[in-house]
Amino acid sequence: MRIANSVHTSRPWRIHELTRDFTLEDVWALPTPGGRHDFARLVQEFPRLLQGAASGDSSNVTSRATRALFAIRWAIGRVLRWDGSGSGVGSRVPTLRDRLPADLRDAPSGPDLPPFTSIFLLDDEWASEIANRTVHGVMHLGWVPDGAGGYRGEMAVYAKPNGLLGTCYMYAIAPFRHLIVYPAMMRQIERRWREGTGDVARPSTEEK
């Protein structure tokens, strides 16, 4: 479920220190209900949330519409050379790891979930980045109170468009991102989460 950006910005996430020149595009409450926030439970559930996010990669999504959109995007990117050598993190743009304060620089960097590269990992917060010739993007995952005594995942997406091309690109993909890509990703994360907890998934119709 998409939620207000202010829900994310009101929390003292460390990612805020690194993304002052980025735009917060979207915030999503993830369908990943967890237990209470004791440390033993947290160290088990937050890594499982990262694994569920990995299942949202374009190579694994089960929605045919989403797979088709990604296939079109990669095809256009090959033709226009959006994703080639020299377009990514560390080449076209410096990695946000260069902005890390000392305490985060000394902490574990966390797992890379291709095509994203990890920036930092804490007990309840993980950030990763991706770049091409259109945009420098950040995906942030957090573990937050659900308002009912438990916890759940939250995903935020930041972007820094690359000039006019990037601005037009973000504007063009916004409807597809909100109506097709992220809803399909949420369903897939939910399935993976329920498989891991042993919960019985709610009946649903086959994705098209």
C-alpha positions as CSV (number, residue, x, y, z in Angstrom):
1,M,0.0,0.0,0.0
2,R,1.4,3.4,-1.0
3,I,1.6,5.8,2.0
4,A,2.3,9.5,2.5
5,N,6.0,10.5,2.1
6,S,5.7,12.3,5.5
7,V,5.4,8.9,7.2
8,H,9.0,8.2,6.0
9,T,10.5,11.6,6.4
10,S,9.2,11.9,10.0
11,R,11.4,8.9,11.1
12,P,15.0,9.4,12.1
13,W,16.4,7.3,9.3
14,R,20.1,7.6,8.5
15,I,19.4,7.7,4.8
16,H,18.2,11.3,5.2
17,E,21.8,12.3,5.8
18,L,22.8,11.0,2.3
19,T,19.9,12.0,0.1
20,R,19.4,15.8,0.6
21,D,19.8,16.4,-3.1
22,F,17.5,13.5,-4.1
23,T,13.7,13.5,-4.4
24,L,11.6,11.1,-2.4
25,E,9.4,9.6,-5.0
26,D,7.3,6.9,-3.2
27,V,6.8,5.3,0.1
28,W,5.1,1.9,0.5
29,A,3.9,-0.1,3.5
30,L,5.1,-3.6,2.8
31,P,2.7,-6.6,3.4
32,T,5.2,-8.2,5.8
33,P,3.7,-8.3,9.3
34,G,6.2,-9.1,12.0
35,G,6.5,-9.6,15.7
36,R,7.3,-7.3,18.5
37,H,10.5,-5.2,18.4
38,D,12.8,-7.4,20.6
39,F,16.3,-7.8,19.3
40,A,16.2,-11.5,18.8
41,R,13.1,-11.3,16.6
42,L,14.4,-8.3,14.7
43,V,17.7,-10.0,13.6
44,Q,15.6,-12.8,12.2
45,E,12.8,-10.7,10.5
46,F,14.7,-7.8,8.9
47,P,17.1,-10.1,6.9
48,R,14.1,-12.0,5.7
49,L,12.5,-8.7,4.5
50,L,15.7,-8.1,2.4
51,Q,15.3,-11.5,0.8
52,G,11.7,-10.8,0.0
53,A,12.7,-7.5,-1.6
54,A,15.2,-9.5,-3.8
55,S,12.3,-11.5,-5.1
56,G,10.9,-8.3,-6.6
57,D,13.8,-8.2,-9.1
58,S,12.6,-7.9,-12.7
59,S,14.0,-11.4,-13.6
60,N,11.8,-13.0,-11.0
61,V,8.4,-11.2,-11.1
62,T,5.5,-13.4,-11.9
63,S,3.3,-10.7,-13.4
64,R,3.4,-11.0,-17.2
65,A,2.6,-7.3,-17.5
66,T,5.5,-6.3,-15.3
67,R,7.9,-8.7,-17.1
68,A,6.8,-7.1,-20.4
69,L,7.4,-3.6,-19.2
70,F,10.9,-4.5,-17.9
71,A,11.7,-6.2,-21.2
72,I,10.7,-3.1,-23.1
73,R,12.7,-0.9,-20.8
74,W,15.9,-3.0,-21.2
75,A,15.4,-3.1,-24.9
76,I,15.1,0.7,-25.2
77,G,18.1,1.0,-22.8
78,R,20.2,-1.1,-25.1
79,V,19.3,0.9,-28.2
80,L,19.9,4.3,-26.5
81,R,22.8,3.1,-24.4
82,W,21.3,4.1,-21.1
83,D,22.8,1.2,-19.2
84,G,26.2,0.6,-20.8
85,S,29.7,0.9,-19.4
86,G,30.3,4.3,-17.7
87,S,26.6,4.9,-16.9
88,G,26.4,3.4,-13.4
89,V,27.5,4.0,-9.8
90,G,31.2,4.7,-9.5
91,S,31.4,5.9,-13.1
92,R,28.7,8.4,-14.1
93,V,27.9,9.2,-10.5
94,P,29.9,8.6,-7.3
95,T,28.6,6.1,-4.9
96,L,26.7,7.4,-1.9
97,R,29.0,5.3,0.3
98,D,31.4,8.2,-0.2
99,R,29.0,10.4,1.8
100,L,28.8,8.0,4.8
101,P,29.7,9.3,8.2
102,A,32.4,7.4,10.1
103,D,30.0,5.2,12.1
104,L,28.2,4.0,9.0
105,R,31.4,3.6,7.0
106,D,32.6,1.2,9.7
107,A,29.3,-0.7,9.8
108,P,28.6,-3.7,7.5
109,S,27.7,-2.6,4.0
110,G,24.9,-5.2,3.7
111,P,23.9,-7.4,0.8
112,D,23.9,-6.4,-2.9
113,L,20.6,-7.2,-4.5
114,P,21.4,-6.8,-8.3
115,P,21.0,-4.5,-10.0
116,F,21.2,-2.5,-6.7
117,T,24.4,-2.0,-4.8
118,S,24.3,-1.8,-1.0
119,I,25.1,1.5,0.7
120,F,24.8,0.5,4.4
121,L,23.0,-1.9,6.7
122,L,21.7,-1.5,10.2
123,D,19.5,-3.6,12.5
124,D,16.3,-2.0,11.1
125,E,17.5,0.0,8.0
126,W,19.1,-0.9,4.7
127,A,19.8,1.3,1.7
128,S,21.0,0.5,-1.8
129,E,21.6,2.4,-5.0
130,I,21.4,2.1,-8.8
131,A,22.4,4.4,-11.6
132,N,22.2,4.7,-15.4
133,R,22.1,7.5,-17.9
134,T,18.6,8.6,-16.8
135,V,18.7,8.6,-13.0
136,H,20.6,7.8,-9.8
137,G,18.1,5.9,-7.6
138,V,18.0,4.7,-4.0
139,M,15.9,2.0,-2.5
140,H,15.5,2.1,1.3
141,L,14.0,-0.6,3.5
142,G,13.1,-0.1,7.1
143,W,11.4,-2.0,9.9
144,V,8.7,0.1,11.5
145,P,5.8,-0.1,14.0
146,D,2.5,-1.1,12.4
147,G,0.3,0.7,14.9
148,A,-1.1,-2.6,16.4
149,G,1.8,-3.7,18.6
150,G,3.8,-5.3,15.9
151,Y,6.2,-4.3,13.1
152,R,6.3,-4.4,9.3
153,G,8.5,-3.4,6.4
154,E,8.5,-0.1,4.7
155,M,10.1,0.7,1.3
156,A,11.0,4.2,0.1
157,V,12.3,5.1,-3.3
158,Y,14.5,8.2,-4.0
159,A,15.6,9.5,-7.4
160,K,18.0,12.1,-8.7
161,P,17.2,12.6,-12.5
162,N,20.1,13.1,-14.9
163,G,19.1,16.4,-16.5
164,L,16.1,16.8,-18.8
165,L,16.4,13.2,-20.0
166,G,16.1,11.9,-16.5
167,T,13.2,14.3,-15.6
168,C,11.2,13.2,-18.6
169,Y,12.0,9.6,-18.0
170,M,10.7,9.7,-14.4
171,Y,7.6,11.5,-15.5
172,A,6.9,9.0,-18.3
173,I,7.3,5.9,-16.1
174,A,5.4,7.1,-13.1
175,P,2.0,5.7,-14.1
176,F,3.5,2.3,-14.9
177,R,5.5,2.3,-11.7
178,H,2.5,3.1,-9.5
179,L,-0.2,1.0,-11.3
180,I,1.7,-2.1,-12.5
181,V,5.3,-2.5,-11.3
182,Y,5.1,-1.8,-7.6
183,P,1.7,-3.5,-6.9
184,A,3.1,-6.6,-8.6
185,M,6.2,-6.4,-6.5
186,M,4.1,-6.0,-3.3
187,R,2.2,-9.2,-4.1
188,Q,5.3,-11.1,-4.7
189,I,7.0,-9.9,-1.5
190,E,3.8,-10.8,0.4
191,R,3.8,-14.3,-1.0
192,R,7.5,-14.8,-0.1
193,W,6.9,-13.5,3.4
194,R,3.9,-15.8,4.0
195,E,5.9,-18.8,2.7
196,G,8.6,-18.0,5.2
197,T,6.2,-17.6,8.2
198,G,4.0,-20.5,7.3
199,D,0.9,-18.2,7.1
200,V,-1.8,-19.2,4.7
201,A,-2.0,-16.7,1.9
202,R,-5.3,-15.0,1.1
203,P,-7.1,-16.4,-2.0
204,S,-6.3,-14.4,-5.1
205,T,-6.9,-14.4,-8.8
206,E,-4.2,-15.3,-11.2
207,E,-2.0,-12.4,-12.2
208,K,-2.2,-11.3,-15.8
